[in-house]
Amino acid sequence: MAKINVCWEGNMNFRGYDSDNREILMDAAESYGGQGKGTRPMQLMLISLGGCTGIEVGHILNKMRVSYEEFKVEVEGERAETIPKVFTKIKVKYIIKGEAVTRQKFEKALKLGSVYCSAANMIKQACPIEYEYELNGILYKYDDIELNSVG
């Protein structure tokens, strides 16, 4: 079981420590008294999703022996207007460049990676996730129904 610790550091600042004692500073929005000293927790959730899915897709591309020169993940989240301001929709965009990366290979890695990405599988229980990718400068929507199903 993973165990983390979160310690208050004054005002609205909290420092989180993972199970290997690596740390991250969190702070509330200014409207809640935050001072912009750390990442806001809801943004941290989007960062976690981007990292998890990027790791899984990258790992599968590596196993397929598909080399790439650039790989980024952008994640946007729309939030409810009322409290609790949960995410109502999330969009994940992969940006990848490499001569060896084809549309077919990337979509295979994306589909397989979605099976293994724990963060995406948890989040999609609460709200839909849309996927798209930019491969060597060309934008594609990814509409695999299995990735987008909720509940």
C-alpha positions in Angstrom: 0.0 0.0 0.0 1.3 3.4 -0.9 1.6 5.8 2.0 2.3 9.6 1.7 2.5 12.3 4.3 1.2 15.9 3.9 2.4 18.5 6.4 1.1 22.0 6.9 3.8 24.7 6.6 1.7 27.7 7.5 -0.9 29.8 5.8 -2.4 27.5 3.1 0.9 25.8 2.2 1.2 22.0 2.5 4.2 19.9 1.6 3.6 16.4 0.5 6.1 13.5 0.8 5.8 10.4 -1.3 6.7 6.9 0.1 10.4 7.6 -1.0 10.4 10.9 0.8 10.4 13.0 -2.4 8.5 16.2 -1.9 6.1 18.6 -3.6 4.8 21.9 -2.2 1.1 22.7 -2.6 -0.7 25.9 -2.0 -4.3 27.1 -2.3 -5.7 29.5 -4.9 -5.4 33.2 -3.9 -9.2 33.3 -3.4 -8.6 30.7 -0.6 -5.7 32.7 0.9 -3.0 31.0 -1.0 0.2 32.8 -2.0 1.2 31.0 -5.2 4.0 29.2 -3.5 3.1 25.7 -4.7 1.0 23.7 -7.1 -2.7 23.6 -6.5 -4.0 20.1 -5.6 -6.5 19.9 -8.5 -3.7 20.9 -11.0 -1.5 18.2 -9.4 -4.2 15.7 -10.3 -3.9 16.7 -14.0 -0.1 16.5 -13.7 -0.4 13.0 -12.3 -2.7 12.0 -15.1 -0.3 13.4 -17.7 2.7 11.7 -16.1 1.0 8.3 -15.7 -0.4 8.1 -19.2 2.9 9.5 -20.7 4.9 6.8 -18.8 2.6 4.0 -20.0 2.4 5.1 -23.6 6.2 5.8 -23.7 6.9 2.4 -22.1 4.9 0.6 -24.8 6.5 2.5 -27.6 9.9 1.5 -26.1 8.8 -2.1 -26.0 7.7 -1.9 -29.6 11.2 -0.4 -30.3 9.7 2.7 -31.8 12.1 5.6 -31.2 10.9 9.2 -30.8 12.8 12.5 -30.5 10.1 14.5 -28.6 7.1 13.4 -26.4 5.0 15.8 -24.4 1.5 15.4 -22.8 -0.8 18.4 -22.3 -3.8 18.0 -20.0 -6.7 20.4 -19.7 -9.5 20.0 -17.2 -12.9 21.7 -17.1 -14.4 22.1 -13.7 -17.9 22.5 -12.3 -19.0 26.0 -11.5 -20.4 25.1 -8.1 -18.8 23.5 -5.1 -17.4 20.9 -5.1 -15.6 22.1 -8.2 -14.8 18.7 -9.6 -13.6 18.0 -13.1 -16.4 17.6 -15.5 -14.3 16.9 -18.6 -10.6 16.3 -19.2 -8.7 16.5 -22.5 -5.4 14.7 -22.9 -3.2 15.7 -25.9 0.0 13.9 -26.8 2.6 15.7 -28.9 5.1 13.3 -30.4 7.8 13.6 -33.0 9.8 10.9 -34.6 10.4 9.3 -38.0 9.7 5.8 -36.6 6.4 6.8 -35.1 3.4 6.0 -37.3 -0.2 6.7 -36.6 -1.0 2.9 -36.3 1.9 2.3 -33.9 1.0 5.3 -31.7 -2.7 4.4 -31.5 -1.7 0.9 -30.6 0.5 2.2 -27.8 -2.2 4.6 -26.7 -4.8 1.9 -26.5 -2.5 -0.5 -24.6 -1.3 2.3 -22.4 -4.8 3.2 -21.4 -5.2 -0.3 -19.9 -2.2 0.2 -17.6 -2.6 3.9 -16.6 -4.0 3.7 -13.1 -4.7 7.5 -13.0 -6.7 7.5 -16.2 -8.7 4.4 -15.1 -9.5 6.1 -11.7 -10.4 9.5 -13.2 -12.6 8.2 -16.0 -14.9 6.7 -13.3 -15.7 10.3 -12.4 -15.6 12.2 -15.7 -15.0 11.6 -19.4 -11.5 11.9 -20.8 -11.0 13.0 -24.4 -7.8 12.0 -26.3 -6.0 13.5 -29.2 -2.5 13.5 -30.5 -0.2 15.5 -32.7 2.1 13.2 -34.6 4.9 15.0 -36.5 2.9 18.2 -36.6 -0.5 16.6 -37.7 -3.4 16.7 -35.2 -5.6 13.6 -34.8 -8.6 12.9 -32.6 -8.6 9.5 -30.8 -12.2 8.3 -30.4 -11.8 4.7 -29.2 -15.0 4.2 -27.2 -13.2 1.9 -24.7 -10.9 4.8 -23.6 -13.8 7.2 -23.3 -16.4 5.2 -21.4 -17.3 6.4 -18.0 -18.4 4.0 -15.2 
